Amino acid sequence: MDEPLFSAADLNRREVLARMGLGLAALTVMTALGPLSPAQARAQGIPLKHFTPAEAAALEAWNDTLVPGAAEAGVVQYLDDQLGKDLPLLILRYTDFPGPALGFYQGGVRALDALSQAQHAQPFAQLDPLKRTALAGQVAQGSAKPWDGPPPPLFYFVTRSDAVDVYYGTEAGFARLKLPYMAHIAPPKVW
């Protein structure tokens, strides 16, 4: 019989707290004011480093369409911060996308705005919620035309995953789901 991967006897209070801290640190944005949650960075108007105001508006509207509340949770601030790291903690890392992560997001936003302009003569951020939802359906199904960006279903999947991570990956997010919050605790050995 294999040894268990995790044994309560292997951990002391200090180690449990240290491992919990790793999970909590994943959802922070580093600023001149120190580490902030993405929602705090948004509320304080911390300047973005990688997205233009138009890109940020479109990306915020897009993520909020996919996961209502993601904008206020600071999804764009989180993405902007992560895109400045050598190894960003974004789902895109696991998709083998053959290009820079920033280009993926910027290309998707440009394609989204072009789609919105072609169908509604407005940028995506200015559309009403019903039109945004209809376009999101086209992107998810891969039927969005015109589209000159990353594969539409991949863009949908990755950005929706980002929005879910930021909106639900906090104590408040778990409370919304009526689940106990437990930061990720890595097993003491590889499995």
C-alpha positions as CSV (number, residue, x, y, z in Angstrom):
1,M,0.0,0.0,0.0
2,D,1.3,3.5,-0.9
3,E,2.1,6.0,1.8
4,P,-0.4,8.8,2.2
5,L,0.6,12.0,0.5
6,F,-0.4,14.1,3.4
7,S,-0.3,13.4,7.1
8,A,-1.4,15.8,9.8
9,A,1.5,14.6,11.9
10,D,3.9,16.0,9.3
11,L,2.7,19.6,9.7
12,N,3.0,22.0,12.6
13,R,1.1,25.2,13.0
14,R,3.8,27.4,11.4
15,E,4.0,25.2,8.3
16,V,0.3,25.2,7.8
17,L,0.2,29.0,8.0
18,A,3.2,29.3,5.7
19,R,1.5,27.1,3.1
20,M,-1.8,28.9,3.4
21,G,0.1,32.2,2.8
22,L,1.3,30.9,-0.5
23,G,-2.3,30.5,-1.7
24,L,-3.2,33.9,-0.5
25,A,-0.2,35.6,-2.1
26,A,-1.3,34.4,-5.5
27,L,-4.2,36.8,-5.6
28,T,-2.3,40.0,-4.8
29,V,-1.1,42.9,-7.0
30,M,2.3,44.5,-6.2
31,T,2.1,48.3,-6.2
32,A,4.1,51.2,-5.0
33,L,1.8,51.0,-1.9
34,G,2.8,47.4,-1.3
35,P,0.7,44.3,-2.0
36,L,-3.0,44.9,-2.6
37,S,-5.8,42.7,-3.5
38,P,-6.9,43.2,-7.1
39,A,-10.2,44.8,-5.9
40,Q,-8.2,47.2,-3.7
41,A,-5.9,48.1,-6.7
42,R,-8.9,48.8,-8.8
43,A,-10.6,50.9,-6.1
44,Q,-7.5,52.9,-5.6
45,G,-7.0,53.5,-9.3
46,I,-3.5,52.0,-9.4
47,P,-2.2,52.7,-12.9
48,L,-2.0,49.7,-15.3
49,K,1.4,48.9,-16.8
50,H,0.4,46.7,-19.8
51,F,-3.1,47.7,-21.0
52,T,-4.2,50.9,-22.6
53,P,-7.4,52.5,-21.1
54,A,-9.4,51.2,-24.1
55,E,-8.0,47.7,-23.8
56,A,-8.7,47.7,-20.0
57,A,-12.3,48.9,-20.6
58,A,-13.0,46.2,-23.1
59,L,-11.3,43.5,-21.0
60,E,-13.2,44.6,-17.9
61,A,-16.5,44.6,-19.7
62,W,-15.7,41.2,-21.3
63,N,-14.8,39.6,-18.0
64,D,-17.8,41.1,-16.2
65,T,-20.0,39.7,-19.0
66,L,-18.6,36.2,-18.4
67,V,-18.5,36.4,-14.6
68,P,-20.7,39.3,-13.2
69,G,-18.7,41.0,-10.5
70,A,-15.3,40.2,-12.0
71,A,-14.7,43.8,-12.9
72,E,-15.2,45.0,-9.3
73,A,-13.1,42.1,-8.1
74,G,-10.2,43.7,-10.1
75,V,-9.7,41.1,-12.8
76,V,-8.0,43.6,-15.1
77,Q,-5.6,44.7,-12.3
78,Y,-4.8,41.1,-11.6
79,L,-4.1,40.3,-15.3
80,D,-2.0,43.4,-15.6
81,D,0.1,42.5,-12.6
82,Q,0.5,38.9,-13.6
83,L,1.6,39.8,-17.1
84,G,4.6,41.6,-15.7
85,K,5.9,38.4,-14.0
86,D,8.3,35.9,-15.4
87,L,5.9,33.0,-14.6
88,P,2.4,34.5,-14.5
89,L,-0.2,32.5,-12.6
90,L,-2.7,32.6,-15.4
91,I,-4.5,29.6,-17.0
92,L,-2.9,30.6,-20.4
93,R,0.4,29.0,-19.2
94,Y,-1.2,25.6,-19.3
95,T,-2.6,25.9,-22.9
96,D,0.7,25.9,-24.8
97,F,-0.3,29.1,-26.5
98,P,2.6,29.8,-28.9
99,G,3.1,33.5,-28.2
100,P,3.6,36.1,-25.5
101,A,0.7,36.2,-22.9
102,L,0.3,39.9,-23.3
103,G,-0.2,39.5,-27.1
104,F,-2.9,36.9,-26.4
105,Y,-4.9,39.3,-24.3
106,Q,-4.4,42.3,-26.4
107,G,-5.1,40.4,-29.6
108,G,-8.3,39.0,-28.1
109,V,-9.4,42.4,-27.0
110,R,-8.7,43.9,-30.4
111,A,-10.6,41.1,-32.1
112,L,-13.5,41.5,-29.6
113,D,-13.7,45.3,-30.3
114,A,-13.6,44.7,-34.1
115,L,-16.4,42.1,-33.8
116,S,-18.4,44.6,-31.7
117,Q,-17.8,47.4,-34.2
118,A,-18.8,45.2,-37.2
119,Q,-22.0,44.0,-35.6
120,H,-23.1,47.0,-33.5
121,A,-20.9,50.0,-34.5
122,Q,-19.7,50.4,-30.9
123,P,-16.7,49.2,-28.9
124,F,-17.5,46.2,-26.7
125,A,-17.3,48.2,-23.5
126,Q,-20.1,50.5,-24.7
127,L,-22.6,47.7,-25.5
128,D,-25.6,46.9,-23.3
129,P,-25.5,43.6,-21.4
130,L,-27.7,41.7,-23.9
131,K,-25.5,42.5,-26.8
132,R,-22.3,41.7,-24.8
133,T,-23.8,38.3,-23.9
134,A,-24.7,37.5,-27.5
135,L,-21.2,38.3,-28.7
136,A,-19.8,36.2,-25.8
137,G,-21.8,33.3,-27.1
138,Q,-20.4,33.7,-30.6
139,V,-16.9,33.8,-29.2
140,A,-17.5,30.7,-27.1
141,Q,-18.9,28.8,-30.0
142,G,-16.1,29.9,-32.4
143,S,-18.6,31.5,-34.7
144,A,-17.5,35.1,-34.1
145,K,-16.9,36.9,-37.4
146,P,-14.9,39.0,-38.1
147,W,-12.3,37.7,-35.7
148,D,-8.6,38.3,-36.1
149,G,-7.1,37.2,-32.8
150,P,-6.4,34.1,-30.7
151,P,-8.8,31.2,-31.4
152,P,-12.1,32.5,-30.1
153,P,-13.1,29.5,-27.9
154,L,-9.6,29.6,-26.4
155,F,-9.9,33.3,-25.6
156,Y,-13.3,32.6,-24.0
157,F,-12.0,29.7,-22.0
158,V,-8.9,31.5,-20.7
159,T,-10.5,34.8,-19.9
160,R,-13.5,33.1,-18.2
161,S,-11.1,31.1,-16.1
162,D,-9.2,34.2,-15.2
163,A,-12.4,35.9,-14.1
164,V,-13.5,32.9,-12.1
165,D,-10.1,32.8,-10.4
166,V,-10.3,36.4,-9.3
167,Y,-14.0,36.5,-8.4
168,Y,-14.2,33.2,-6.6
169,G,-10.6,32.7,-5.5
170,T,-10.8,34.8,-2.3
171,E,-12.5,34.3,1.1
172,A,-15.4,36.5,-0.1
173,G,-15.7,34.4,-3.3
174,F,-15.9,31.2,-1.3
175,A,-18.5,32.8,1.0
176,R,-20.6,33.7,-2.1
177,L,-20.5,29.9,-2.9
178,K,-21.3,29.1,0.7
179,L,-18.1,27.0,0.9
180,P,-15.5,27.1,3.7
181,Y,-12.4,28.9,2.5
182,M,-9.2,26.8,2.6
183,A,-6.2,28.2,0.9
184,H,-4.3,25.7,-1.2
185,I,-2.0,23.5,0.9
186,A,0.6,21.7,-1.2
187,P,1.2,18.1,-0.3
188,P,4.6,17.5,1.4
189,K,5.8,15.2,-1.4
190,V,5.2,14.9,-5.1
191,W,2.4,12.6,-6.1
